[in-house]
Amino acid sequence: MKKSKIEWTEQTWNPSAGCSKTSAGCKNCYAESMAIRLQAMGVEGYENGFKFNIVPNRLNDPFKRKKPTVYFVNSMSDIFHEQMPEEYLNQIFDVIENTPHHTYQVLTKRADRMYDYFSKREIPKNIWLGVTVDNQKEGLPRIDFLRKLNATVLFLSVEPLLEDLGKMNLTNIDWVIVGGESGNRARPMDKAWVVNIKKQCENDNIAFFFKQWGTWGADKVKRNKKLNGKELDGQVLQKFPKVIEEQFDMA
């Protein structure tokens, strides 16, 4: 468990590690590349590179931190991966329920399994549930599973944004994060795609968070992502849902 460089969270907690590709957005997965490096370093959980496995030694880490913290759960995996044992999944959510001073951000591409799981279990109030939306074919259907769940915050991670998503049904969605892809093999993101999402969020009074342009700038020039920055039309637009602004002063 460590402090995160991800702008929309504080710490990461990975009670499992590894994953497998399930949609177009997975093609250049940052976690896969990082897992290979961690394997070479001999870090626990990455003995087999990016193959999915549970890491029980990390399960109780949140109990060790008394300060209220926002945790992104499984930044290096998918909590609802098809190989995740339900018994271990129950243990993860038991830890979450028993650390109510923390807030947990759960993001998945397996929206169907998340929906099925929470049809049998009440969602703790300190959980935010999100799905990745990278394109129309694979990403948009995940929102329909998400919107049916009754969590404190429902959010979308539209990263990497690979195409124009058109008109989206954002009913019950509280927060939308948008970002371009990073890395040497990154695919470009069109400014018009971002503006389309931003306008829909404004119309529906949804918090809009623009994370970054990534490797390709708004001018379609490929360069270091830090040089491309995170401004959209000269503004840094990184809003959080009101509940987190009030609790953690992250506005």
C-alpha positions, -999 to 999 in steps of 0.1 A, spaced: 0 0 0 15 33 -10 8 69 -18 -6 72 -53 5 93 -82 -30 90 -96 -46 125 -93 -80 114 -82 -71 92 -52 -47 93 -22 -35 57 -17 -36 24 -36 -45 -9 -20 -39 -41 -40 -52 -72 -22 -48 -90 -55 -24 -85 -84 -24 -92 -121 -52 -92 -147 -61 -102 -182 -72 -82 -212 -109 -78 -217 -114 -48 -240 -97 -24 -264 -86 -1 -236 -65 -29 -222 -42 -31 -252 -14 -9 -237 -21 -16 -200 2 4 -177 -3 -22 -149 10 -50 -171 42 -32 -179 47 -23 -142 40 -59 -132 69 -71 -153 92 -46 -137 80 -56 -102 85 -93 -111 122 -85 -119 125 -68 -86 111 -98 -67 80 -80 -54 54 -102 -38 24 -109 -59 42 -106 -92 62 -138 -92 43 -148 -123 43 -114 -139 8 -101 -147 -10 -134 -141 -39 -129 -117 -34 -139 -81 -46 -130 -47 -21 -114 -22 -35 -122 13 -6 -105 31 -20 -72 19 -56 -79 29 -55 -62 63 -33 -32 54 -61 -6 57 -65 -15 94 -30 -2 100 -38 34 89 -59 55 113 -60 87 92 -91 87 70 -78 80 35 -92 76 0 -81 42 -14 -81 31 -50 -87 -6 -47 -66 -28 -70 -48 -3 -92 -28 -33 -104 -57 -57 -109 -95 -60 -112 -113 -68 -80 -141 -85 -100 -118 -105 -122 -133 -139 -132 -105 -157 -113 -111 -138 -81 -125 -163 -55 -158 -152 -41 -146 -161 -6 -117 -138 -9 -138 -111 -24 -160 -113 7 -130 -109 29 -120 -77 10 -154 -62 15 -154 -73 51 -122 -52 56 -139 -22 38 -170 -25 61 -148 -26 92 -128 4 83 -156 30 79 -132 59 84 -117 52 49 -133 57 15 -127 30 -12 -128 36 -49 -136 3 -67 -131 4 -105 -138 -25 -128 -142 -36 -164 -162 -66 -152 -194 -46 -145 -216 -77 -149 -199 -95 -121 -199 -64 -99 -237 -61 -104 -243 -98 -97 -222 -96 -65 -240 -66 -51 -273 -81 -59 -265 -105 -30 -247 -81 -7 -254 -46 6 -229 -20 -6 -210 -3 22 -215 34 25 -178 41 23 -175 25 -12 -175 44 -45 -182 21 -75 -169 28 -110 -165 13 -144 -140 19 -172 -155 33 -204 -130 33 -233 -152 30 -263 -188 26 -274 -190 -12 -280 -174 -25 -248 -175 6 -225 -209 20 -228 -228 -12 -218 -209 -12 -185 -226 20 -175 -260 3 -176 -249 -22 -150 -234 5 -128 -264 29 -128 -285 2 -112 -264 0 -81 -270 21 -50 -236 34 -39 -226 67 -23 -208 76 -55 -211 61 -90 -183 71 -113 -169 65 -148 -132 63 -157 -132 72 -194 -95 64 -198 -81 58 -223 -107 76 -243 -104 59 -277 -133 73 -297 -163 96 -297 -188 82 -272 -217 101 -287 -248 107 -266 -243 89 -232 -270 80 -207 -255 94 -174 -285 88 -153 -274 82 -116 -237 89 -124 -220 113 -100 -185 117 -114 -167 113 -148 -129 111 -152 -115 115 -187 -80 110 -199 -58 102 -229 -35 72 -232 2 74 -222 33 55 -234 51 50 -266 23 30 -282 -4 54 -270 -34 61 -293 -44 97 -299 -74 113 -283 -95 140 -301 -104 172 -283 -139 170 -296 -145 137 -279 -135 152 -245 -156 183 -250 -186 162 -259 -184 144 -225 -177 177 -207 -208 193 -221 -230 163 -211 -216 164 -176 -224 201 -173 -259 196 -186 -265 168 -161 -247 186 -132 -221 158 -129 -185 165 -116 -161 164 -145 -124 156 -140 -100 159 -169 -69 140 -159 -45 144 -188 -39 145 -226 -14 117 -223 12 111 -250 -7 130 -277 -15 166 -271 -46 186 -281 -26 196 -312 -21 159 -322 16 162 -315 33 133 -298 54 143 -268 60 137 -231 27 136 -213 39 162 -188 45 186 -216 10 180 -230 -4 187 -195 -40 186 -183 -55 218 -195 -87 218 -216 -92 251 -234 -67 268 -210 -83 255 -178 -76 227 -154 -109 210 -148 -106 185 -120 -138 185 -100 -146 159 -74 -181 148 -62 -193 170 -34 -191 143 -8 -153 140 -12 -148 177 -13 -166 180 20 -149 150 37 -113 152 24 -109 188 11 -96 175 -23 -113 203 -43 
